Amino acid sequence: MIQLDFTKLNGLVPAIVQEYKTGDVLMLAFMNAEAWEATLKTGKATYWSRSRQELWVKGLTSGHIQIVKEIAVDCDNDTVLLKVEQVGDIACHTGKRSCFFQDVDFTPSE
């Protein structure tokens, strides 16, 4: 089993979350060791809430749970990629499908 490196961000690793079927990026969250173990054990995406300072099973309150289908870890063992089935098609607390719904209008200078 891959050992994640929880030492770089005060015990946390970023978790990038993609919709399993489409590859769409849904959100970015953080996991501590307890959240990682809970995710592996239950198959439901579990994160560390930095604002509430507690474990957070995604969708436990809203019903929009994330069922983990695949997991990959980056080359430094400090970032997790979860491919999930997003139940209810809503991942963002704003009610949007993805947390990444704000487009930036920019013009490169070159």
Jmol script that loads the backbone (N, CA, C; Angstrom):
load data "model"
ATOM      1  N   MET A   1       0.851  -1.188   0.000  1.00  0.00           N
ATOM      2  CA  MET A   1       0.000   0.000   0.000  1.00  0.00           C
ATOM      3  C   MET A   1       0.890   1.241   0.000  1.00  0.00           C
ATOM      4  N   ILE A   2       0.495   2.218  -0.746  1.00  0.00           N
ATOM      5  CA  ILE A   2       1.221   3.483  -0.826  1.00  0.00           C
ATOM      6  C   ILE A   2       1.091   4.231   0.499  1.00  0.00           C
ATOM      7  N   GLN A   3       2.184   4.747   0.980  1.00  0.00           N
ATOM      8  CA  GLN A   3       2.188   5.549   2.207  1.00  0.00           C
ATOM      9  C   GLN A   3       2.182   7.027   1.813  1.00  0.00           C
ATOM     10  N   LEU A   4       1.123   7.728   2.126  1.00  0.00           N
ATOM     11  CA  LEU A   4       1.041   9.148   1.810  1.00  0.00           C
ATOM     12  C   LEU A   4       1.950   9.963   2.720  1.00  0.00           C
ATOM     13  N   ASP A   5       2.468  11.051   2.181  1.00  0.00           N
ATOM     14  CA  ASP A   5       3.336  11.952   2.937  1.00  0.00           C
ATOM     15  C   ASP A   5       2.484  13.090   3.505  1.00  0.00           C
ATOM     16  N   PHE A   6       2.124  12.968   4.766  1.00  0.00           N
ATOM     17  CA  PHE A   6       1.294  13.972   5.430  1.00  0.00           C
ATOM     18  C   PHE A   6       2.127  15.049   6.126  1.00  0.00           C
ATOM     19  N   THR A   7       3.432  15.090   5.876  1.00  0.00           N
ATOM     20  CA  THR A   7       4.306  15.996   6.621  1.00  0.00           C
ATOM     21  C   THR A   7       4.400  17.400   6.039  1.00  0.00           C
ATOM     22  N   LYS A   8       4.040  17.600   4.787  1.00  0.00           N
ATOM     23  CA  LYS A   8       4.311  18.875   4.112  1.00  0.00           C
ATOM     24  C   LYS A   8       3.301  19.981   4.409  1.00  0.00           C
ATOM     25  N   LEU A   9       2.069  19.652   4.631  1.00  0.00           N
ATOM     26  CA  LEU A   9       1.018  20.658   4.851  1.00  0.00           C
ATOM     27  C   LEU A   9       0.359  20.465   6.215  1.00  0.00           C
ATOM     28  N   ASN A  10       1.170  20.366   7.228  1.00  0.00           N
ATOM     29  CA  ASN A  10       0.648  20.219   8.595  1.00  0.00           C
ATOM     30  C   ASN A  10      -0.324  19.061   8.739  1.00  0.00           C
ATOM     31  N   GLY A  11       0.043  17.927   8.171  1.00  0.00           N
ATOM     32  CA  GLY A  11      -0.775  16.730   8.330  1.00  0.00           C
ATOM     33  C   GLY A  11      -1.849  16.536   7.280  1.00  0.00           C
ATOM     34  N   LEU A  12      -1.846  17.365   6.243  1.00  0.00           N
ATOM     35  CA  LEU A  12      -2.870  17.277   5.206  1.00  0.00           C
ATOM     36  C   LEU A  12      -2.256  16.993   3.842  1.00  0.00           C
ATOM     37  N   VAL A  13      -3.050  16.392   2.966  1.00  0.00           N
ATOM     38  CA  VAL A  13      -2.696  16.271   1.553  1.00  0.00           C
ATOM     39  C   VAL A  13      -3.884  16.766   0.732  1.00  0.00           C
ATOM     40  N   PRO A  14      -3.623  17.462  -0.389  1.00  0.00           N
ATOM     41  CA  PRO A  14      -4.720  17.870  -1.269  1.00  0.00           C
ATOM     42  C   PRO A  14      -5.354  16.640  -1.925  1.00  0.00           C
ATOM     43  N   ALA A  15      -6.650  16.714  -2.127  1.00  0.00           N
ATOM     44  CA  ALA A  15      -7.384  15.661  -2.829  1.00  0.00           C
ATOM     45  C   ALA A  15      -8.143  16.311  -3.980  1.00  0.00           C
ATOM     46  N   ILE A  16      -7.713  16.010  -5.191  1.00  0.00           N
ATOM     47  CA  ILE A  16      -8.398  16.485  -6.394  1.00  0.00           C
ATOM     48  C   ILE A  16      -9.494  15.475  -6.689  1.00  0.00           C
ATOM     49  N   VAL A  17     -10.687  15.976  -6.972  1.00  0.00           N
ATOM     50  CA  VAL A  17     -11.829  15.077  -7.167  1.00  0.00           C
ATOM     51  C   VAL A  17     -12.377  15.245  -8.582  1.00  0.00           C
ATOM     52  N   GLN A  18     -12.426  14.135  -9.301  1.00  0.00           N
ATOM     53  CA  GLN A  18     -12.940  14.112 -10.664  1.00  0.00           C
ATOM     54  C   GLN A  18     -14.158  13.208 -10.738  1.00  0.00           C
ATOM     55  N   GLU A  19     -15.082  13.563 -11.630  1.00  0.00           N
ATOM     56  CA  GLU A  19     -16.212  12.689 -11.920  1.00  0.00           C
ATOM     57  C   GLU A  19     -15.669  11.498 -12.714  1.00  0.00           C
ATOM     58  N   TYR A  20     -15.971  10.313 -12.271  1.00  0.00           N
ATOM     59  CA  TYR A  20     -15.427   9.072 -12.809  1.00  0.00           C
ATOM     60  C   TYR A  20     -15.706   8.898 -14.305  1.00  0.00           C
ATOM     61  N   LYS A  21     -16.928   9.153 -14.728  1.00  0.00           N
ATOM     62  CA  LYS A  21     -17.311   8.884 -16.118  1.00  0.00           C
ATOM     63  C   LYS A  21     -16.837   9.965 -17.084  1.00  0.00           C
ATOM     64  N   THR A  22     -16.837  11.227 -16.659  1.00  0.00           N
ATOM     65  CA  THR A  22     -16.533  12.320 -17.584  1.00  0.00           C
ATOM     66  C   THR A  22     -15.121  12.878 -17.442  1.00  0.00           C
ATOM     67  N   GLY A  23     -14.514  12.686 -16.292  1.00  0.00           N
ATOM     68  CA  GLY A  23     -13.207  13.283 -16.033  1.00  0.00           C
ATOM     69  C   GLY A  23     -13.281  14.735 -15.600  1.00  0.00           C
ATOM     70  N   ASP A  24     -14.486  15.286 -15.491  1.00  0.00           N
ATOM     71  CA  ASP A  24     -14.643  16.674 -15.057  1.00  0.00           C
ATOM     72  C   ASP A  24     -14.110  16.851 -13.642  1.00  0.00           C
ATOM     73  N   VAL A  25     -13.359  17.927 -13.418  1.00  0.00           N
ATOM     74  CA  VAL A  25     -12.874  18.237 -12.078  1.00  0.00           C
ATOM     75  C   VAL A  25     -14.033  18.822 -11.283  1.00  0.00           C
ATOM     76  N   LEU A  26     -14.328  18.228 -10.150  1.00  0.00           N
ATOM     77  CA  LEU A  26     -15.464  18.656  -9.334  1.00  0.00           C
ATOM     78  C   LEU A  26     -15.057  19.563  -8.183  1.00  0.00           C
ATOM     79  N   MET A  27     -13.945  19.248  -7.542  1.00  0.00           N
ATOM     80  CA  MET A  27     -13.571  20.015  -6.364  1.00  0.00           C
ATOM     81  C   MET A  27     -12.145  19.677  -5.934  1.00  0.00           C
ATOM     82  N   LEU A  28     -11.659  20.457  -5.005  1.00  0.00           N
ATOM     83  CA  LEU A  28     -10.394  20.205  -4.324  1.00  0.00           C
ATOM     84  C   LEU A  28     -10.693  20.249  -2.834  1.00  0.00           C
ATOM     85  N   ALA A  29     -10.222  19.244  -2.133  1.00  0.00           N
ATOM     86  CA  ALA A  29     -10.411  19.200  -0.683  1.00  0.00           C
ATOM     87  C   ALA A  29      -9.093  18.731  -0.074  1.00  0.00           C
ATOM     88  N   PHE A  30      -9.091  18.533   1.233  1.00  0.00           N
ATOM     89  CA  PHE A  30      -7.895  18.067   1.922  1.00  0.00           C
ATOM     90  C   PHE A  30      -8.225  16.839   2.755  1.00  0.00           C
ATOM     91  N   MET A  31      -7.242  15.971   2.887  1.00  0.00           N
ATOM     92  CA  MET A  31      -7.378  14.769   3.713  1.00  0.00           C
ATOM     93  C   MET A  31      -6.252  14.735   4.736  1.00  0.00           C
ATOM     94  N   ASN A  32      -6.597  14.288   5.941  1.00  0.00           N
ATOM     95  CA  ASN A  32      -5.564  13.919   6.896  1.00  0.00           C
ATOM     96  C   ASN A  32      -5.514  12.386   6.899  1.00  0.00           C
ATOM     97  N   ALA A  33      -4.667  11.811   7.712  1.00  0.00           N
ATOM     98  CA  ALA A  33      -4.521  10.352   7.727  1.00  0.00           C
ATOM     99  C   ALA A  33      -5.832   9.654   8.076  1.00  0.00           C
ATOM    100  N   GLU A  34      -6.591  10.233   8.989  1.00  0.00           N
ATOM    101  CA  GLU A  34      -7.866   9.623   9.402  1.00  0.00           C
ATOM    102  C   GLU A  34      -8.882   9.638   8.254  1.00  0.00           C
ATOM    103  N   ALA A  35      -8.935  10.745   7.510  1.00  0.00           N
ATOM    104  CA  ALA A  35      -9.840  10.839   6.362  1.00  0.00           C
ATOM    105  C   ALA A  35      -9.440   9.855   5.268  1.00  0.00           C
ATOM    106  N   TRP A  36      -8.130   9.730   5.041  1.00  0.00           N
ATOM    107  CA  TRP A  36      -7.610   8.783   4.055  1.00  0.00           C
ATOM    108  C   TRP A  36      -8.032   7.360   4.418  1.00  0.00           C
ATOM    109  N   GLU A  37      -7.828   6.976   5.657  1.00  0.00           N
ATOM    110  CA  GLU A  37      -8.191   5.630   6.102  1.00  0.00           C
ATOM    111  C   GLU A  37      -9.700   5.395   6.007  1.00  0.00           C
ATOM    112  N   ALA A  38     -10.487   6.397   6.366  1.00  0.00           N
ATOM    113  CA  ALA A  38     -11.945   6.265   6.286  1.00  0.00           C
ATOM    114  C   ALA A  38     -12.399   6.102   4.842  1.00  0.00           C
ATOM    115  N   THR A  39     -11.784   6.840   3.937  1.00  0.00           N
ATOM    116  CA  THR A  39     -12.119   6.726   2.516  1.00  0.00           C
ATOM    117  C   THR A  39     -11.807   5.325   2.006  1.00  0.00           C
ATOM    118  N   LEU A  40     -10.628   4.825   2.349  1.00  0.00           N
ATOM    119  CA  LEU A  40     -10.244   3.472   1.922  1.00  0.00           C
ATOM    120  C   LEU A  40     -11.173   2.408   2.504  1.00  0.00           C
ATOM    121  N   LYS A  41     -11.585   2.596   3.735  1.00  0.00           N
ATOM    122  CA  LYS A  41     -12.422   1.598   4.421  1.00  0.00           C
ATOM    123  C   LYS A  41     -13.863   1.606   3.917  1.00  0.00           C
ATOM    124  N   THR A  42     -14.437   2.805   3.722  1.00  0.00           N
ATOM    125  CA  THR A  42     -15.867   2.900   3.408  1.00  0.00           C
ATOM    126  C   THR A  42     -16.174   3.032   1.917  1.00  0.00           C
ATOM    127  N   GLY A  43     -15.204   3.514   1.134  1.00  0.00           N
ATOM    128  CA  GLY A  43     -15.470   3.774  -0.284  1.00  0.00           C
ATOM    129  C   GLY A  43     -16.222   5.065  -0.524  1.00  0.00           C
ATOM    130  N   LYS A  44     -16.458   5.825   0.536  1.00  0.00           N
ATOM    131  CA  LYS A  44     -17.093   7.139   0.428  1.00  0.00           C
ATOM    132  C   LYS A  44     -16.028   8.201   0.686  1.00  0.00           C
ATOM    133  N   ALA A  45     -15.982   9.218  -0.174  1.00  0.00           N
ATOM    134  CA  ALA A  45     -14.972  10.269  -0.034  1.00  0.00           C
ATOM    135  C   ALA A  45     -15.144  10.973   1.305  1.00  0.00           C
ATOM    136  N   THR A  46     -14.063  10.950   2.072  1.00  0.00           N
ATOM    137  CA  THR A  46     -14.045  11.569   3.388  1.00  0.00           C
ATOM    138  C   THR A  46     -12.864  12.529   3.434  1.00  0.00           C
ATOM    139  N   TYR A  47     -13.107  13.730   3.940  1.00  0.00           N
ATOM    140  CA  TYR A  47     -12.101  14.786   3.926  1.00  0.00           C
ATOM    141  C   TYR A  47     -11.920  15.345   5.329  1.00  0.00           C
ATOM    142  N   TRP A  48     -10.930  16.222   5.469  1.00  0.00           N
ATOM    143  CA  TRP A  48     -10.730  16.984   6.681  1.00  0.00           C
ATOM    144  C   TRP A  48     -11.228  18.392   6.420  1.00  0.00           C
ATOM    145  N   SER A  49     -12.211  18.830   7.165  1.00  0.00           N
ATOM    146  CA  SER A  49     -12.722  20.190   7.040  1.00  0.00           C
ATOM    147  C   SER A  49     -11.800  21.134   7.790  1.00  0.00           C
ATOM    148  N   ARG A  50     -11.119  21.996   7.044  1.00  0.00           N
ATOM    149  CA  ARG A  50     -10.213  22.944   7.688  1.00  0.00           C
ATOM    150  C   ARG A  50     -10.989  24.002   8.465  1.00  0.00           C
ATOM    151  N   SER A  51     -12.179  24.355   8.012  1.00  0.00           N
ATOM    152  CA  SER A  51     -12.949  25.387   8.710  1.00  0.00           C
ATOM    153  C   SER A  51     -13.585  24.852   9.996  1.00  0.00           C
ATOM    154  N   ARG A  52     -14.076  23.625   9.953  1.00  0.00           N
ATOM    155  CA  ARG A  52     -14.727  23.035  11.133  1.00  0.00           C
ATOM    156  C   ARG A  52     -13.769  22.208  11.990  1.00  0.00           C
ATOM    157  N   GLN A  53     -12.574  21.918  11.450  1.00  0.00           N
ATOM    158  CA  GLN A  53     -11.587  21.104  12.170  1.00  0.00           C
ATOM    159  C   GLN A  53     -12.165  19.752  12.580  1.00  0.00           C
ATOM    160  N   GLU A  54     -12.783  19.072  11.579  1.00  0.00           N
ATOM    161  CA  GLU A  54     -13.347  17.750  11.829  1.00  0.00           C
ATOM    162  C   GLU A  54     -13.428  16.956  10.533  1.00  0.00           C
ATOM    163  N   LEU A  55     -13.579  15.639  10.668  1.00  0.00           N
ATOM    164  CA  LEU A  55     -13.786  14.803   9.486  1.00  0.00           C
ATOM    165  C   LEU A  55     -15.095  15.180   8.822  1.00  0.00           C
ATOM    166  N   TRP A  56     -15.116  15.041   7.516  1.00  0.00           N
ATOM    167  CA  TRP A  56     -16.277  15.442   6.721  1.00  0.00           C
ATOM    168  C   TRP A  56     -16.507  14.392   5.650  1.00  0.00           C
ATOM    169  N   VAL A  57     -17.567  13.617   5.779  1.00  0.00           N
ATOM    170  CA  VAL A  57     -17.970  12.674   4.751  1.00  0.00           C
ATOM    171  C   VAL A  57     -18.798  13.466   3.751  1.00  0.00           C
ATOM    172  N   LYS A  58     -18.262  13.623   2.549  1.00  0.00           N
ATOM    173  CA  LYS A  58     -18.921  14.448   1.536  1.00  0.00           C
ATOM    174  C   LYS A  58     -20.332  13.941   1.294  1.00  0.00           C
ATOM    175  N   GLY A  59     -21.293  14.832   1.430  1.00  0.00           N
ATOM    176  CA  GLY A  59     -22.686  14.517   1.143  1.00  0.00           C
ATOM    177  C   GLY A  59     -23.458  13.875   2.276  1.00  0.00           C
ATOM    178  N   LEU A  60     -22.845  13.714   3.419  1.00  0.00           N
ATOM    179  CA  LEU A  60     -23.540  13.073   4.534  1.00  0.00           C
ATOM    180  C   LEU A  60     -24.798  13.849   4.914  1.00  0.00           C
ATOM    181  N   THR A  61     -24.729  15.176   4.851  1.00  0.00           N
ATOM    182  CA  THR A  61     -25.888  16.007   5.169  1.00  0.00           C
ATOM    183  C   THR A  61     -26.783  16.234   3.956  1.00  0.00           C
ATOM    184  N   SER A  62     -26.173  16.542   2.816  1.00  0.00           N
ATOM    185  CA  SER A  62     -26.935  16.907   1.612  1.00  0.00           C
ATOM    186  C   SER A  62     -27.453  15.713   0.829  1.00  0.00           C
ATOM    187  N   GLY A  63     -26.824  14.558   1.010  1.00  0.00           N
ATOM    188  CA  GLY A  63     -27.176  13.388   0.207  1.00  0.00           C
ATOM    189  C   GLY A  63     -26.352  13.276  -1.066  1.00  0.00           C
ATOM    190  N   HIS A  64     -25.530  14.265  -1.344  1.00  0.00           N
ATOM    191  CA  HIS A  64     -24.697  14.280  -2.553  1.00  0.00           C
ATOM    192  C   HIS A  64     -23.340  13.633  -2.260  1.00  0.00           C
ATOM    193  N   ILE A  65     -23.391  12.360  -1.919  1.00  0.00           N
ATOM    194  CA  ILE A  65     -22.163  11.657  -1.551  1.00  0.00           C
ATOM    195  C   ILE A  65     -21.297  11.393  -2.771  1.00  0.00           C
ATOM    196  N   GLN A  66     -20.039  11.083  -2.499  1.00  0.00           N
ATOM    197  CA  GLN A  66     -19.093  10.726  -3.554  1.00  0.00           C
ATOM    198  C   GLN A  66     -18.639   9.294  -3.308  1.00  0.00           C
ATOM    199  N   ILE A  67     -19.009   8.410  -4.224  1.00  0.00           N
ATOM    200  CA  ILE A  67     -18.608   7.015  -4.143  1.00  0.00           C
ATOM    201  C   ILE A  67     -17.311   6.866  -4.934  1.00  0.00           C
ATOM    202  N   VAL A  68     -16.264   6.463  -4.264  1.00  0.00           N
ATOM    203  CA  VAL A  68     -14.944   6.386  -4.883  1.00  0.00           C
ATOM    204  C   VAL A  68     -14.871   5.164  -5.799  1.00  0.00           C
ATOM    205  N   LYS A  69     -14.443   5.421  -7.044  1.00  0.00           N
ATOM    206  CA  LYS A  69     -14.296   4.361  -8.036  1.00  0.00           C
ATOM    207  C   LYS A  69     -12.834   4.036  -8.309  1.00  0.00           C
ATOM    208  N   GLU A  70     -11.969   5.059  -8.282  1.00  0.00           N
ATOM    209  CA  GLU A  70     -10.538   4.873  -8.507  1.00  0.00           C
ATOM    210  C   GLU A  70      -9.769   5.879  -7.655  1.00  0.00           C
ATOM    211  N   ILE A  71      -8.557   5.500  -7.284  1.00  0.00           N
ATOM    212  CA  ILE A  71      -7.676   6.399  -6.545  1.00  0.00           C
ATOM    213  C   ILE A  71      -6.301   6.337  -7.184  1.00  0.00           C
ATOM    214  N   ALA A  72      -5.698   7.506  -7.379  1.00  0.00           N
ATOM    215  CA  ALA A  72      -4.310   7.591  -7.821  1.00  0.00           C
ATOM    216  C   ALA A  72      -3.581   8.555  -6.890  1.00  0.00           C
ATOM    217  N   VAL A  73      -2.287   8.365  -6.763  1.00  0.00           N
ATOM    218  CA  VAL A  73      -1.446   9.223  -5.928  1.00  0.00           C
ATOM    219  C   VAL A  73      -0.314   9.746  -6.791  1.00  0.00           C
ATOM    220  N   ASP A  74       0.055  11.006  -6.597  1.00  0.00           N
ATOM    221  CA  ASP A  74       1.110  11.601  -7.419  1.00  0.00           C
ATOM    222  C   ASP A  74       2.485  11.026  -7.063  1.00  0.00           C
ATOM    223  N   CYS A  75       3.482  11.438  -7.843  1.00  0.00           N
ATOM    224  CA  CYS A  75       4.831  10.875  -7.734  1.00  0.00           C
ATOM    225  C   CYS A  75       5.523  11.185  -6.409  1.00  0.00           C
ATOM    226  N   ASP A  76       5.098  12.231  -5.711  1.00  0.00           N
ATOM    227  CA  ASP A  76       5.689  12.583  -4.411  1.00  0.00           C
ATOM    228  C   ASP A  76       4.907  12.018  -3.232  1.00  0.00           C
ATOM    229  N   ASN A  77       3.848  11.284  -3.504  1.00  0.00           N
ATOM    230  CA  ASN A  77       2.976  10.706  -2.474  1.00  0.00           C
ATOM    231  C   ASN A  77       2.369  11.777  -1.566  1.00  0.00           C
ATOM    232  N   ASP A  78       2.113  12.982  -2.136  1.00  0.00           N
ATOM    233  CA  ASP A  78       1.540  14.046  -1.304  1.00  0.00           C
ATOM    234  C   ASP A  78       0.298  14.700  -1.902  1.00  0.00           C
ATOM    235  N   THR A  79      -0.272  14.090  -2.932  1.00  0.00           N
ATOM    236  CA  THR A  79      -1.534  14.556  -3.510  1.00  0.00           C
ATOM    237  C   THR A  79      -2.320  13.341  -3.986  1.00  0.00           C
ATOM    238  N   VAL A  80      -3.613  13.358  -3.708  1.00  0.00           N
ATOM    239  CA  VAL A  80      -4.499  12.252  -4.060  1.00  0.00           C
ATOM    240  C   VAL A  80      -5.446  12.702  -5.177  1.00  0.00           C
ATOM    241  N   LEU A  81      -5.686  11.804  -6.107  1.00  0.00           N
ATOM    242  CA  LEU A  81      -6.698  12.019  -7.141  1.00  0.00           C
ATOM    243  C   LEU A  81      -7.787  10.980  -6.920  1.00  0.00           C
ATOM    244  N   LEU A  82      -8.989  11.464  -6.596  1.00  0.00           N
ATOM    245  CA  LEU A  82     -10.136  10.568  -6.422  1.00  0.00           C
ATOM    246  C   LEU A  82     -11.028  10.673  -7.649  1.00  0.00           C
ATOM    247  N   LYS A  83     -11.342   9.545  -8.235  1.00  0.00           N
ATOM    248  CA  LYS A  83     -12.333   9.502  -9.302  1.00  0.00           C
ATOM    249  C   LYS A  83     -13.584   8.922  -8.673  1.00  0.00           C
ATOM    250  N   VAL A  84     -14.656   9.715  -8.713  1.00  0.00           N
ATOM    251  CA  VAL A  84     -15.848   9.379  -7.939  1.00  0.00           C
ATOM    252  C   VAL A  84     -17.102   9.363  -8.793  1.00  0.00           C
ATOM    253  N   GLU A  85     -18.093   8.646  -8.297  1.00  0.00           N
ATOM    254  CA  GLU A  85     -19.452   8.783  -8.794  1.00  0.00           C
ATOM    255  C   GLU A  85     -20.104   9.827  -7.897  1.00  0.00           C
ATOM    256  N   GLN A  86     -20.438  10.965  -8.480  1.00  0.00           N
ATOM    257  CA  GLN A  86     -21.044  12.052  -7.714  1.00  0.00           C
ATOM    258  C   GLN A  86     -22.550  11.845  -7.685  1.00  0.00           C
ATOM    259  N   VAL A  87     -23.070  11.409  -6.552  1.00  0.00           N
ATOM    260  CA  VAL A  87     -24.500  11.169  -6.408  1.00  0.00           C
ATOM    261  C   VAL A  87     -25.222  12.513  -6.383  1.00  0.00           C
ATOM    262  N   GLY A  88     -26.261  12.634  -7.184  1.00  0.00           N
ATOM    263  CA  GLY A  88     -27.040  13.863  -7.243  1.00  0.00           C
ATOM    264  C   GLY A  88     -26.441  14.916  -8.149  1.00  0.00           C
ATOM    265  N   ASP A  89     -25.274  14.652  -8.722  1.00  0.00           N
ATOM    266  CA  ASP A  89     -24.624  15.540  -9.693  1.00  0.00           C
ATOM    267  C   ASP A  89     -24.306  16.927  -9.141  1.00  0.00           C
ATOM    268  N   ILE A  90     -24.212  17.071  -7.822  1.00  0.00           N
ATOM    269  CA  ILE A  90     -23.844  18.350  -7.204  1.00  0.00           C
ATOM    270  C   ILE A  90     -22.666  18.099  -6.266  1.00  0.00           C
ATOM    271  N   ALA A  91     -21.533  18.750  -6.553  1.00  0.00           N
ATOM    272  CA  ALA A  91     -20.356  18.597  -5.698  1.00  0.00           C
ATOM    273  C   ALA A  91     -20.090  19.842  -4.861  1.00  0.00           C
ATOM    274  N   CYS A  92     -20.545  21.001  -5.327  1.00  0.00           N
ATOM    275  CA  CYS A  92     -20.222  22.267  -4.670  1.00  0.00           C
ATOM    276  C   CYS A  92     -21.283  22.650  -3.638  1.00  0.00           C
ATOM    277  N   HIS A  93     -20.835  23.251  -2.540  1.00  0.00           N
ATOM    278  CA  HIS A  93     -21.778  23.685  -1.500  1.00  0.00           C
ATOM    279  C   HIS A  93     -22.699  24.805  -1.989  1.00  0.00           C
ATOM    280  N   THR A  94     -22.384  25.414  -3.150  1.00  0.00           N
ATOM    281  CA  THR A  94     -23.239  26.451  -3.726  1.00  0.00           C
ATOM    282  C   THR A  94     -24.400  25.872  -4.525  1.00  0.00           C
ATOM    283  N   GLY A  95     -24.408  24.532  -4.676  1.00  0.00           N
ATOM    284  CA  GLY A  95     -25.449  23.878  -5.462  1.00  0.00           C
ATOM    285  C   GLY A  95     -25.045  23.637  -6.905  1.00  0.00           C
ATOM    286  N   LYS A  96     -23.833  24.027  -7.257  1.00  0.00           N
ATOM    287  CA  LYS A  96     -23.336  23.816  -8.622  1.00  0.00           C
ATOM    288  C   LYS A  96     -22.775  22.402  -8.750  1.00  0.00           C
ATOM    289  N   ARG A  97     -22.689  21.943  -9.985  1.00  0.00           N
ATOM    290  CA  ARG A  97     -22.142  20.622 -10.270  1.00  0.00           C
ATOM    291  C   ARG A  97     -20.679  20.530  -9.846  1.00  0.00           C
ATOM    292  N   SER A  98     -19.906  21.586 -10.126  1.00  0.00           N
ATOM    293  CA  SER A  98     -18.488  21.628  -9.817  1.00  0.00           C
ATOM    294  C   SER A  98     -18.186  22.903  -9.044  1.00  0.00           C
ATOM    295  N   CYS A  99     -17.162  22.860  -8.224  1.00  0.00           N
ATOM    296  CA  CYS A  99     -16.710  24.070  -7.529  1.00  0.00           C
ATOM    297  C   CYS A  99     -16.009  25.029  -8.485  1.00  0.00           C
ATOM    298  N   PHE A 100     -15.613  24.532  -9.638  1.00  0.00           N
ATOM    299  CA  PHE A 100     -14.874  25.341 -10.612  1.00  0.00           C
ATOM    300  C   PHE A 100     -15.817  25.859 -11.686  1.00  0.00           C
ATOM    301  N   PHE A 101     -16.660  26.811 -11.314  1.00  0.00           N
ATOM    302  CA  PHE A 101     -17.631  27.369 -12.249  1.00  0.00           C
ATOM    303  C   PHE A 101     -17.351  28.837 -12.568  1.00  0.00           C
ATOM    304  N   GLN A 102     -16.346  29.429 -11.956  1.00  0.00           N
ATOM    305  CA  GLN A 102     -16.032  30.842 -12.182  1.00  0.00           C
ATOM    306  C   GLN A 102     -14.908  30.963 -13.209  1.00  0.00           C
ATOM    307  N   ASP A 103     -15.259  31.416 -14.409  1.00  0.00           N
ATOM    308  CA  ASP A 103     -14.268  31.585 -15.461  1.00  0.00           C
ATOM    309  C   ASP A 103     -13.523  32.897 -15.297  1.00  0.00           C
ATOM    310  N   VAL A 104     -12.244  32.872 -15.559  1.00  0.00           N
ATOM    311  CA  VAL A 104     -11.403  34.066 -15.498  1.00  0.00           C
ATOM    312  C   VAL A 104     -11.187  34.563 -16.933  1.00  0.00           C
ATOM    313  N   ASP A 105     -11.559  35.813 -17.150  1.00  0.00           N
ATOM    314  CA  ASP A 105     -11.346  36.441 -18.456  1.00  0.00           C
ATOM    315  C   ASP A 105      -9.949  37.050 -18.464  1.00  0.00           C
ATOM    316  N   PHE A 106      -9.077  36.517 -19.316  1.00  0.00           N
ATOM    317  CA  PHE A 106      -7.710  37.046 -19.355  1.00  0.00           C
ATOM    318  C   PHE A 106      -7.183  37.023 -20.785  1.00  0.00           C
ATOM    319  N   THR A 107      -6.204  37.857 -21.021  1.00  0.00           N
ATOM    320  CA  THR A 107      -5.540  37.925 -22.308  1.00  0.00           C
ATOM    321  C   THR A 107      -4.041  37.808 -22.062  1.00  0.00           C
ATOM    322  N   PRO A 108      -3.430  36.713 -22.507  1.00  0.00           N
ATOM    323  CA  PRO A 108      -1.980  36.580 -22.327  1.00  0.00           C
ATOM    324  C   PRO A 108      -1.235  37.702 -23.027  1.00  0.00           C
ATOM    325  N   SER A 109      -0.147  38.164 -22.447  1.00  0.00           N
ATOM    326  CA  SER A 109       0.594  39.281 -23.024  1.00  0.00           C
ATOM    327  C   SER A 109       1.498  38.860 -24.166  1.00  0.00           C
ATOM    328  N   GLU A 110       1.703  37.604 -24.371  1.00  0.00           N
ATOM    329  CA  GLU A 110       2.552  37.142 -25.476  1.00  0.00           C
ATOM    330  C   GLU A 110       1.777  36.394 -26.508  1.00  0.00           C
TER     331      GLU A 110
END
end "model"
wireframe off; spacefill off
backbone 0.3
color backbone group
